[in-house]
């Protein structure tokens, strides 16, 4: 593989994962928790970035050295485990995708004033078109990269307009006034939970970037993916903090829209429409691709016609949105539930890393294993705590 095409592929996988993470739920969760925790939300972001990197490094490396998708790795450990994991991932991916389609409809509504349902239909067609062209993988990579750059650039502009108290944000990132378990698990769930952390790993595998010799490239791509998502998270947090610190109360029906409008007026509101649409459609693409990648190895027909299964996944998501809708609280809840999938998926991958029949003579770094085990324990604990304490509070 030529060096330039390899670099483009690695960047494409990184952006696929990052833009899968940056969806309507990502925007809603970040602004919602900034209003709740103010500058102390910086600490939540810091902890979630550390957890994200540890989870992603482990999972992408084990997929690469085993040269198998996650569901086949799980089935090699225990027959039926891969099917169980796939059911969790696909169900979570479908739930998220309904929210993503709804977010795309909201974005077009802000931009053009058309009904969200019509905008959702248009957005679904755009997402389907990505998979129907001949070089679907390359188009998907390029689409994710362009949309990712646009989202980050526009968010930086709004952040400067909001004039956030950066000094206070830096201080509270390391010395927070309060620590919120629900916020941490929701952010981790929204960034590497469910299908999201597998998006880039499966994309690299699909493109032939695998084996021990590919580990340096896989490591670089996996860390870059978290970096891209984290940069967007930080700038959105600072923009939200600037608005909240000025005394403005965010609209609970649409917290991110009110941030952009308060920071930059009508121009800011239109910028929100662009970001929401780009975030939603790239997440639709990532969720559909990754969810189907979890079932395509189970059946030769699914594998042969996997593009059409991806199209069907998008069509179902779009159809369900028209009758269901997407309240802010549900997006936050789905993020936290996706965080509960992470300790199961990561735990499976860590056990697989020490099975010779799966990874051959590969030796998984001890520090990564310890890092991964700590994440499994911490996410299981915080997941339990958030269900017991946080979610009843969230629904008041």
Buried (B, 14 or more C-beta within 10 A) or exposed (E): EEEEEBBBBBBBBBBBBBBBBBBBBBBBBBBBBBBBBBBBBBBBBBBBBBBBBBBBBBBBBBBBBBBBBBBBBBBBBEEEBBBBBBEBBBBBBBBBBBBBBBBBBBBBBBBEEBEBBEBBBBBBEBBBEBBEEEEBBBBBBBBBBBBBEBBBEBBBBBBBBBBBBEEBBEBBBEEBEEEBBBBBBBBBBBBBBBBBBBBBBBBBBBBEBBBBEBBEBBBBBBBBBBBBBBBBBBBBBBBBBBBBBEEBEBBEEBBBBBBBBBBBEEBBBBBBBBBBBBBBBBBBBBBBBBBBBBBBBBEEEBEEBBBEBBBBBBBBBBBBBBEEEBBBBBBBBBBBBBBBBBBBBBBBBBBBBEEEEBBEEBEBEEEBBEBBBEBBEBBBEBBEBBBEEBBEEBEE
